[in-house]
């Protein structure tokens, strides 16, 4: 169950990054660590 929840949070964070939200907004809403948010950002950037 925890893994499913993390996947959902990461998907939400990914969408928020695409929508232009700040790291602070993403961290407050998803409770992800800053390290996780930056990792998602790198994944997105690497596709361009």
Secondary structure as UniProt FT lines:
FT   HELIX           2..18
FT   TURN            19..20
FT   HELIX           23..30
FT   HELIX           34..46
//
